[in-house]
């Protein structure tokens, strides 16, 4: 299987968080890629205002968990990407 581009991973992140916020770990499982890849791409999307990353205390163990949610700009971008013909 060829390596996925950073662009494809960002698009998958936006699709996954369209309905509800997800943690880095949940995104890692859904997109089937590494934690560091998810974290780096989500942080880049956050710098461009497409997602918001919030740190919260994990219910089970009290550790910090990071939740990713889509912003209005992110929704607009995703809509443009999905209507674009390739």
N, C-alpha and C positions, 0 to 999 in steps of 0.2 A: 504494500500500500504506500503510495507516495506521501511525502511529508505535506501536511496541510499548511497553507500560508497563514501568516498572522492575520491577514484580512478575513479569511474564512473563519478563524477562531473568534475574532471580534464579532462577526456577523452572527455566529452561533450563540455567543454570550447574549447579544441583544435579543435574539429570538427566545432564549430560555427565560430571561427576566421580564419579558413583555407582560406576562400575566401576573407574576408575583415575585417578590424578592427571594433570592437564593443565596446561600453561603458559597464561599469559594469551594468547599468540599463537595457540595451538591453539584455545582457547575462542573467540577472535575469529573465526577461520575457520569453526568449527562452528556458531556462533550467528549468524554473518553480521552483525556489528555492530562498532563501533570499539573500539580498544584501551582508550581512556580509559573508555568505558562499562563494559567488562568489569572493568577495574581497580577502578573506583568501586563497582560492585555487589558484586564479590567481597570488597572490604574491608569493606563494610557487613555482608555475611553473616558475615565473620570476627568482627566486633565482637559479633554476636549468638551466636557459638559454633557456627555451622552449617557453616563450612568452616575449614580451616587453610591459611595461605599461607606457603610456605617459599621463601627465596631460595637458589638453588644456582648454581654456576658452570656455564655452558653448555659442553658438550663441544667443540664445533667452534671457537668463537672466544674462550672464556674470559670472556665477559661474564656479568653477573648475569641469571639467568632466574628467574621466580617460578612455582612450582608450586602449584596449588590442589587440595586433597583434601577430601573430605567427612568430617564428624565423625559420631558416633553421633546427636547432636541433629539434624544435618542430614538423616540418613537417616529419622529419625522424622517430621520435618516433611515431607519429600518423600512419604513413604507417606501421610500425612494429606491432602496436597494432591492426590494421585493418586486417592484413594478418595472424595474430596469430589465431589459432583454439582454441575454448573453448568448 
